[in-house]
């Protein structure tokens, strides 16, 4: 059963919302890791921030790809 346009829009918005939340969390951790934290904690925060930012980018990519290439004729 193919998803309706309303379901597809809802899924896209939810994914973009999570991508935004991950991006904000990643940027906050990056800022703290580069300015306030010291030593191992700083490197750990920066590493986690990079992972969160990459996950955010991945979610945005998937949401946009499904919007652009979503086709109801696919099995």
LINCORGI-V716246 format. One record per residue. N is the residue number from 1. RES is the residue in one letter. PHI is phi in whole degrees, 0 to 359 (999 if undefined). D_FIRST is the distance of its C-alpha to the first C-alpha in Angstrom with 1 decimal. Layout:
N_RES_PHI_D_FIRST / N_RES_PHI_D_FIRST
//
This chain:
1_X_999_0.0 / 2_X_283_3.8 / 3_X_290_6.5 / 4_X_283_9.1 / 5_X_297_12.5 / 6_X_295_14.0 / 7_X_295_12.0 / 8_X_296_12.7 / 9_X_294_16.3 / 10_X_298_16.7 / 11_X_296_15.7 / 12_X_298_18.0 / 13_X_295_20.8 / 14_X_295_20.7 / 15_X_295_21.0 / 16_X_292_23.8 / 17_X_296_25.5 / 18_X_296_25.6 / 19_X_297_26.8 / 20_X_294_29.6 / 21_X_297_30.6 / 22_X_297_30.9 / 23_X_294_32.9 / 24_X_296_35.3 / 25_X_299_35.9 / 26_X_296_36.5 / 27_X_293_38.9 / 28_X_295_40.8 / 29_X_297_41.2 / 30_X_296_42.3 / 31_X_296_44.8 / 32_X_294_46.2 / 33_X_296_46.3 / 34_X_271_48.2 / 35_X_248_50.6 / 36_X_263_51.3 / 37_X_292_50.4 / 38_X_221_52.8 / 39_X_74_52.8 / 40_X_295_50.0 / 41_X_300_48.1 / 42_X_295_47.9 / 43_X_295_46.5 / 44_X_294_44.0 / 45_X_296_42.8 / 46_X_294_42.6 / 47_X_296_40.6 / 48_X_295_38.1 / 49_X_298_38.0 / 50_X_296_37.2 / 51_X_297_34.3 / 52_X_296_32.9 / 53_X_293_33.3 / 54_X_292_31.6 / 55_X_296_28.6 / 56_X_298_28.5 / 57_X_298_28.6 / 58_X_297_25.8 / 59_X_296_23.5 / 60_X_297_24.5 / 61_X_298_23.8 / 62_X_296_20.3 / 63_X_297_19.5 / 64_X_287_21.2 / 65_X_297_19.7 / 66_X_294_16.1 / 67_X_289_17.5 / 68_X_286_19.4 / 69_X_252_17.3 / 70_X_295_13.7 / 71_X_226_12.3 / 72_X_287_9.3 / 73_X_278_10.5 / 74_X_289_10.1 / 75_X_287_8.5
//
